[in-house]
């Protein structure tokens, strides 16, 4: 099979001769072999596995998979590669930690903006009533 994994701004994987693919769908674990009939599946966050000369692991976000003939096209919002499941686990933890730090910074900025907005409103009220 020819596997392509697309992210919003780049192609993560474009590889020929894939023997087997396993992914998580809303209906559970789903496997693809080359002779499988054409199909479409909604993907949920989980581990996407594909086999060439060895197994490859990718943590993926939600997305969609389309199989048409030998072509398998996967489109997801985010994905992280790992050479092994342990490596993938560490990469995912690092990414979540980074995202968590970004989220904390955003929350802090939002609190400052809200505080500034409230102070401006209070000043407006004082100027209007005073």
N, C-alpha and C positions, 0 to 999 in steps of 0.2 A: 504494500500500500504506500501511497505518497501522503505523508502527514504534514500539514501546515497548521501551526498555532499562531494566531494573530492577536496582538495586543492593540489597544487604540492607536498607538503611534509607531509600531514597528512589528516585524515578523520575528517571533521568538524561536520557532523551529520550522525548518523546511527540509525534510529528509525523505529520501526514497527507501524502498525495501524494508518497510516496517512490517514485522511478522504478526504482531499482536498488540492490541490497545485495550486498556481497562480504565474506566472512568466512573465517577459518581454522578448519578442522575437523580431527579426528584423521585424516581421509582426504585432507586437502589443502585447497586453496582451493575455495570453494563460492560460487556466485552465485545470486541470486534476482531474478527479474523478476515483475511482477504476475500473469501468467498461469500461473506455475509451480504444479504440483500441491502439495497440502498435504504437509508433511514435518516431521521433527524431526532436529536435528543436535547432536552434542556439540561444543562449541567449545573450542579450545585457545588459550593466550595468543598474541596477535598483533594485527594491525591490522584493525579493523572499518571498512568504508567504506560510506557510504550517499549516494545522490545525490538532491537535490531540484532547486533551481535551480543548485546547484553541488555539488561533492563535499565531504563531511564525513568527518573521520578521528577514530577513537577507538581508543586502545590498550586492549585488554580482557584480563582474566584468564580463566581457564577458566569454562565455564558451559554453558548450553543455549539453543538457538533452536527455537521452534515456529512454523510457518507454518500458519494455518488460514484459508482464504479470503483476504481482503485484510489480515487481522491478522497481524503478525509480532511475536512476543514473545521478547525476549532477556533472560535472567537470568544475571548474572555477579557474582562476588565483588567485583571492583574494576574501575574504568575511568577513563581520563584522556582528556579531549577535547583536540583541537588544531585550529587553523584551517588549518594546512598540515602536511605531513609533517615539515618542519623544526621548526616550532613544537611539534609533538607529540613529536618526538625530544628537544627541550630539556625539555619538561614531564616526560617519562618519566625522563630523567636526574636531574632535580631530585627527583622522587618517590623514585627508587631511592637517591639520596644521603640523603634524609631517613629512609627506612626503614633504611638502613645505620647511620645515627647512632643511631636508636632501638634497633636490634639491639645496637650496641656498649654502650649504656647498660644494656640488659637483661642482657647478658653480665656487665658489671661488677657489677651488683647481685647476680647469681647467684653470682659468685665470692665477694663479700663475705658473702652468706648461707651459702654452703658453708663458708667459713673460720670463720665464727661457729659454725656447727653442729659442725665438727670440734673447735674449741676447747672448746665445751661438753661434747662427748663425752669429750675428754681430761680435763677437770676432773672430770667424773662418775667416770671410771675412777680418777683419783688419790684422790678422796674415798672411793670404794668400797674401794680396795686400801690406802689409806694410813692 
